Amino acid sequence: MWEGRLLAVVTAVLVVFGLAAVYGASSLVTVAGGQVGASFALRQAIGAVVGGLLAIVFARLDYHRWKQWAWPLLGVTVLLLLIPLLPFTHPITPTINGARRWVNLGFLTLQPSELAKFAVVVWCAMLAAKKGEQVRNFQQGLLPFVVILVPVIGLIFLEPHLSMALLVAILAGSVLFTAGARIGHFLALGVASTPLLFGAVATAQYRVARVLTFLNPAPHPRKPRGRCSNRSPASGRGSSSARVSDRASRSSATCRMRTPISFSRRSERNGVSSACSRSRCCSAPSCGSAFASRATRRIRSANSSPPASA
């Protein structure tokens, strides 16, 4: 009995983490009136409570009954998966965000692919228990599963819902692996399905964007803080201003994490206060412009002042 208790604890922990993740994500969404859209987390919590009650009821049923219900359950699931693909079923299967995944039965709105996860697990467990050691044989064991599951996964993919199709395939593979199927057979199926998976991702831009974002979460890294910008507009007049601007451009291009003290002192002796003579990182892109503007003002002030009498 400890296996059942452990499974219940693990399931409860996963549900709690899921609710926390949904609440954290929904807290960033605001609805009318500026209120936080916590209704997403509330709906997930209600679903978790209903699912927990159903799990308790199903756990008390004789598991032998699932053998009788496996094929009818899978048949109903396939029928529900076909409804969104029919062209005349738009009133009960509206298009939401470019996909038709929900079926409105009037008294209940459900997602057939969610039911497919449960139906596939029950059906695979039933057939694997029936075949026994034949599961280790590809033709008599694994091939019948592939023949039935490929159309089911294909219907989910056509919604379109690639992630759910992959999840259903993983669930079925987990049940078969637990029943004793060989790893080599799974590897062969994985290699054979790789081109199909690559084509499914490449034919949709949003899928390509998701994969690229997963591989590189930060495509726009921050600018390096150890170097100042080497762009400084030429301000001022005359050759002196041009030389000062050129000097500012060169100094800003070579400004590093710490400016040498000798450069700072030399600038002070020349009557120019360097904008890069800071001990901190010179990360502002306008340090060259600041240097040029200060130096230009000092040169203008020196040129406009009357010459000292001999």
HUDA-V727889 format. One record per pair of residues at least 4 apart in sequence whose ideal C-beta (glycine too) atoms are under 7 Angstrom apart, sorted by the first residue. I is the first residue (numbers start at 1). GAP is how many residues later the second one is. D is the distance in Angstrom with one decimal. If there is no record, write none. Layout:
{{I GAP D} {I GAP D}}
This chain:
{{1 4 6.5} {2 4 6.0} {3 4 6.3} {4 4 6.4} {5 4 6.4} {6 4 6.3} {7 4 6.2} {8 4 6.3} {9 4 6.4} {10 4 6.4} {11 4 6.3} {12 4 6.4} {13 4 6.4} {14 4 6.2} {15 4 6.4} {15 33 5.0} {16 4 6.4} {17 4 6.3} {18 4 6.3} {18 26 7.0} {19 4 6.2} {19 22 6.1} {19 25 5.7} {19 26 5.8} {19 29 6.6} {20 4 6.2} {21 4 6.4} {22 4 5.9} {22 18 5.8} {22 19 4.8} {22 22 4.9} {23 4 6.3} {23 15 6.7} {23 18 3.8} {26 11 5.1} {26 12 5.8} {26 14 3.9} {26 15 5.3} {27 9 5.5} {29 8 4.0} {30 4 5.7} {30 5 6.6} {30 6 6.1} {30 7 6.3} {31 4 5.4} {31 6 4.9} {38 4 6.1} {39 4 6.2} {40 4 6.6} {41 4 6.3} {42 4 6.5} {43 4 6.3} {44 4 6.3} {45 4 6.6} {46 4 6.4} {47 4 6.0} {48 4 6.3} {49 4 6.6} {50 4 6.4} {51 4 6.2} {52 4 6.7} {53 4 6.6} {54 4 6.1} {55 4 6.0} {56 4 6.9} {61 4 5.9} {65 4 6.1} {66 4 6.1} {66 56 5.4} {66 60 6.5} {67 59 5.0} {69 4 5.2} {70 4 6.4} {70 52 5.1} {70 53 4.6} {70 56 3.9} {71 4 6.2} {72 4 6.4} {73 4 6.5} {73 46 4.7} {73 49 6.0} {74 4 6.5} {74 45 4.9} {74 49 4.7} {75 4 6.5} {76 4 6.4} {77 4 6.3} {77 35 6.4} {77 38 5.2} {77 39 5.0} {77 42 4.2} {78 4 6.5} {78 74 6.3} {78 77 6.9} {80 23 5.9} {80 32 3.7} {80 35 6.5} {81 31 4.7} {81 35 6.6} {81 74 4.0} {81 75 6.5} {82 4 6.7} {82 73 6.6} {83 6 5.3} {83 10 5.9} {83 20 5.4} {84 5 6.7} {84 9 4.2} {84 16 4.0} {84 17 6.6} {84 19 6.5} {84 75 6.0} {85 70 6.9} {85 73 5.8} {89 4 4.9} {90 4 6.4} {92 11 6.2} {92 12 4.7} {93 7 4.8} {93 9 6.6} {93 10 5.5} {95 4 6.9} {95 5 5.3} {96 6 6.7} {99 60 5.4} {99 61 5.8} {99 62 6.6} {100 59 6.0} {101 10 5.5} {101 12 6.5} {101 58 5.0} {101 60 5.8} {102 7 5.8} {102 9 5.6} {103 7 6.0} {103 9 6.0} {104 5 4.8} {110 4 7.0} {110 5 6.6} {112 4 6.2} {113 43 4.9} {113 46 6.9} {113 48 5.7} {113 51 4.5} {115 4 5.9} {116 4 5.8} {116 36 6.2} {116 40 6.2} {116 52 5.7} {117 4 6.6} {117 50 6.8} {117 51 5.9} {117 54 5.9} {118 4 6.4} {119 4 6.0} {120 4 6.0} {120 29 6.7} {120 32 6.6} {120 48 5.5} {120 51 6.0} {120 52 5.3} {121 4 6.3} {121 50 5.6} {121 54 5.9} {122 4 6.4} {123 4 6.3} {124 4 5.8} {124 21 6.5} {124 48 5.1} {124 51 4.1} {124 52 6.2} {125 4 6.3} {125 50 5.5} {126 4 6.4} {127 4 6.2} {127 18 6.8} {128 7 5.6} {128 47 6.3} {128 48 6.1} {128 51 3.7} {131 4 5.2} {131 10 5.6} {134 6 4.8} {134 7 4.5} {135 6 4.1} {135 7 6.8} {135 41 6.5} {135 44 5.0} {135 45 5.2} {135 46 5.0} {136 5 6.0} {136 44 5.8} {136 45 6.5} {136 46 5.7} {137 4 4.4} {138 4 5.0} {138 5 5.9} {138 47 5.4} {139 4 5.2} {141 40 6.8} {142 4 6.4} {142 34 6.9} {142 39 5.8} {142 43 5.1} {143 4 6.4} {144 4 6.6} {145 4 5.6} {145 27 6.8} {145 31 6.3} {146 4 5.8} {148 4 7.0} {149 4 5.9} {149 23 5.4} {150 4 6.1} {151 4 6.5} {152 4 6.9} {153 4 6.3} {153 12 4.8} {153 15 5.7} {153 16 5.6} {154 4 6.4} {156 5 5.3} {156 8 5.3} {156 9 4.3} {156 12 6.2} {157 4 6.8} {157 5 6.0} {157 8 4.3} {157 43 7.0} {161 4 6.2} {162 4 6.4} {162 38 5.8} {162 45 6.5} {163 4 6.4} {164 4 6.4} {165 4 6.6} {166 4 6.3} {167 4 6.4} {168 4 6.4} {169 4 6.3} {170 4 6.3} {171 4 6.8} {172 4 6.4} {173 4 6.0} {173 13 6.1} {174 4 6.4} {175 4 6.4} {176 5 4.2} {177 4 5.6} {181 4 5.9} {181 5 7.0} {183 4 6.3} {184 4 6.4} {185 4 6.5} {186 4 6.2} {187 4 6.4} {188 4 6.3} {189 4 6.1} {190 4 6.6} {193 4 5.8} {194 4 6.2} {195 4 6.2} {196 4 6.4} {197 4 6.5} {198 4 6.0} {199 4 6.1} {201 6 4.6} {201 7 6.2} {201 10 6.1} {202 6 6.6} {204 4 6.9} {205 4 6.2} {206 4 6.5} {207 4 6.5} {208 4 6.3} {209 4 6.1} {210 4 6.3} {211 4 6.4} {212 4 6.1} {213 4 6.3} {225 56 5.0} {225 58 4.2} {226 30 6.1} {226 31 4.8} {226 55 6.2} {227 28 6.9} {228 24 4.6} {228 27 4.0} {228 48 6.6} {228 54 4.9} {228 57 6.8} {228 59 4.6} {228 60 6.4} {229 23 6.3} {229 56 3.7} {229 59 6.4} {230 19 6.0} {230 22 5.5} {230 23 3.7} {230 58 6.7} {231 57 6.9} {232 13 6.2} {232 16 4.9} {232 17 4.9} {232 20 5.9} {232 56 3.4} {232 57 4.9} {232 60 5.2} {233 56 6.4} {234 8 6.4} {234 11 4.2} {235 6 6.8} {235 10 6.6} {235 57 5.7} {235 58 6.1} {235 61 5.5} {236 5 2.7} {236 8 6.7} {236 9 7.0} {236 60 3.8} {237 4 5.5} {239 4 6.2} {240 4 6.3} {240 59 5.1} {241 4 6.2} {241 55 5.4} {241 58 6.7} {242 4 6.3} {243 4 6.2} {244 4 6.2} {244 48 6.0} {244 51 4.4} {244 52 5.8} {244 55 6.5} {245 4 6.4} {245 47 5.0} {246 4 6.5} {247 4 6.2} {248 4 6.1} {248 40 4.8} {248 43 4.2} {248 44 3.9} {248 47 6.8} {249 4 6.3} {249 39 5.8} {250 4 6.5} {251 4 6.4} {251 25 6.1} {251 37 6.9} {251 40 6.2} {252 24 6.8} {252 35 5.4} {252 36 3.0} {252 39 6.7} {255 4 6.5} {255 21 4.4} {255 27 4.7} {255 32 6.3} {257 24 5.3} {258 21 6.2} {259 4 5.8} {259 5 6.0} {259 17 5.0} {259 18 5.1} {259 19 6.6} {261 4 6.2} {262 4 6.1} {263 4 6.4} {263 11 6.8} {263 14 6.9} {264 4 6.6} {264 10 5.8} {264 13 3.5} {265 4 6.5} {266 4 6.5} {267 5 5.0} {267 6 6.6} {267 7 4.1} {267 10 6.4} {268 5 6.9} {271 27 5.6} {272 22 6.8} {272 23 4.6} {272 26 6.1} {273 21 5.7} {274 17 6.1} {275 12 4.6} {275 15 3.9} {275 16 4.2} {275 19 6.8} {276 6 5.1} {276 11 5.3} {276 15 6.7} {278 4 6.1} {282 5 5.3} {286 4 5.7} {287 4 6.4} {288 4 6.4} {289 4 6.2} {290 4 6.3} {291 4 6.2} {292 4 6.0} {293 4 6.5} {294 4 6.6} {295 4 6.4} {296 4 6.2} {297 4 6.2} {298 4 6.4} {299 4 6.3} {300 4 6.1} {301 4 6.5}}
